[in-house]
Amino acid sequence: MHYTDSFFKINMIIDPDLKWSSSHEKLIKTLTEERIKKINSYVFSRDKILSLYGACLANLAISDLLKCPIETLRFNHDPSSKPRLDPSCNLLADKVDYNISHTESAAIAAAALNHRVGVDSEYIKDAPFNVMPYVFNKNEIEYVEKKSTSKSCRFFEIWTRKEAYTKCLGTGLCCDLISIDTLNPPKGICIITHRIKDHIYSICAADM
């Protein structure tokens, strides 16, 4: 899947096989040493491949956004924060934000110009409804429980919206999650949610 407009790029891949092959060996050679180290730190090939896909999808999204070759992209890796584009690689580098998520057999990446961005994806399975009072807003709980059918799907709609929102703002899940109503986000913040096959993903964009 590929979505694009003048300031926003989204790429997603679903691969039910996830077996390391010569194609993955070729892909990994296109990445930075830091990213390769991170990919190789995973024990299971499934996690390695999803991390590889995420990095490649992010590079593709950024390349499309800046209209520049992927091989010209360079990143600064700060252990205390997520990687950022090196300002020396493009005049608009400091105006680009990107985020990656992967789960089960899917990876997704989003890049934005002049906006902060966060993305999260989840495989639809039996949802842990017992955590809702601790992480969901009252309005969000009512949305999940309004029908007896598809409750797990609605749970992961909210869960991915919450994750995408906090990743976009850079707070992570350490903030007061109950106070955040992702169905009615504050002005200047937009959250979209979609389902593809058995996966739910949400993307949050906010003004820089």
N, C-alpha and C positions, 0 to 999 in steps of 0.2 A: 504494500500500500504506500502511496506517495501523495502528500497533500502540499500545495504550495500557494503562496501569494507574495506580494511584494515585500513583506516584512516577517513572514512566518513560513517555516518549512517543517514538515513532519514525515518521517519514514518509519515503516514498520515491516517486520518480517515474521512469519510463522513457519517454523520448521519442525515437524513432528518427529523427524529422524534423529537429528542431533548426534551424528557420529562423525568424529574427526576424520578428515580426508585431505587429499592433496590440495583441494580447492581452499581449504582453511589455511593450509601452509602458505599458499600464495597470498591470501588476504592479510595474514598477520605480518607479512614482510612490509606492508604498506604503512604500518603504524609506528609510532614513536617507541623508543626503548622503554620509557616509563610505562606506557600502556601495555607493551608486550610483557613486561615484568608482572604487571597486575594480572593479566590473563593467565600467565603460566603459574601464578600463585594458587589458582584453583586446583583442587584435587581431582574433581570429576570432569570428564570431557564435556558433559552437558553444560556445566557452568562456564567452562572455557569458551565454548562456542557462542553462548549467549552474550558473554562479555565482549567477544570479538565482533559479533554482529552489532552490538550497541555502539561500539567505537566506530565501526565502518559507516553505520547509518548516520551517526553524528557528523562525521567528516563530510559525508555526502550532502547532508542538510546545510552545513556551514558553507561548503563550496558552492552550492546552488544559490544560497542567500547572498554571498559576496561576489558571485560570478567570477570565481578564481579557481585555478587548478588545485586539486586536493593536495598534491605534493608540495605546494607552497605554504600550507598551514603548519604553524608551529605553536606549541602550547607551553605555558608556564605551570609547573606542578608545585603547588604549595600544600604541604601535608596538613595544614590547618583548614584548608578550604578546597572546593572543587577546582579542577584544572580550568584555566582561562586561556583564551587566545593570546599569543605573544603580540603586543602592539606593533612590533617591528614587521610582522608578516603582512599586514594590510592596514590601510588608512582607517578602515571602519572596525578594526578588531576590538577596540575597547567599547564599542556599542553593541557587541554581539553577546548573547547569553545562550547557553544550550543545556540540555539535560537528557539523561538516559535512564531507561528502566527495562528490566527483563524479568520474566517469570515463566515457569514451566517451559513451553516451547516457543515463546514469543519474545521479541526484543523491539523496542521503540525508542526513537530519538526525536527531539524537537530542537529547533534553533530559531532564535528571534532577533530582530534588529530593533534597537531602541526600546526593547521590552525585556523584563525578566521572565523566565519561563521555568515551569516545573512539569514533570510528566510522571505518571505512574500507571502500571498495568497489572492486572491480576487475572488468574485463571479462575473461572467460575466453578466453585465446588461448594460443599456444605459449609455454610458460613458460621463463624463463632458468634452467634447472636448475644451471648452472655457478656461480651465486651462493650456492647453498645452504650450502656449507662456511663461508662468511663471515658469514652472517646467521641461519642456522637452528641450533637446538639438535639434539643427536644424536637425541633422541627424535622431534623433528619431521621430521628427514630420514628416519628409519625409517618414519614414517607416510606420507610422500609416496611412498617407493619400495616399499612393501609389495606393491603390485600394478602390473602393467605398464599396465593400462588406467586412464583418468581421472587420470593423474599430474598433468596441468596443473591440473585442478580442485582436487586436493588441495594442490598447490603454492600456489594462490591462496587456499585456505582458511587455510593457515598464514600467508601473507604479510599478508592482511587482519587476521588475529588479532594478528600482531606489530605492525602499524601502529596498530590500534585500542588495543592495550595501551599503547604508548609515547605515543600522543596523550592517552590518559586520564591517565597519570601526569605528562604534561608534559615528558617527556625528549626526545621526537622520536627519530629513528633514530641519534642520536649516542651512545647508551649501548652497553653490552656486550650486543649482541643475542644472541650465542651462549649466554649464560648464562640467557636467558629461555626457559622451556619453556611456551608458551602452551596446550599440551594439559593441563598440570597447573599452573594459576596459583596464586599464593600465597593464603592465607586472606584473605578480605575482598575478593577480586577475582573477578568473574564475566565470562566471555566467551561470547557466543553467535554462531554462524555459520549463515547460511542462503544458499541459492541461489534466485534468481528468474530464470528464463529463462537468459540467458548471463552473468549477473552473480552474483558472490559478494560478500556483505557480512558484516562482523563488527562487533559492538558490545561494548565493554568498560565495565563499571561497577565503581567502587571506592568504599569508604566515604570520606567527606570527613574 
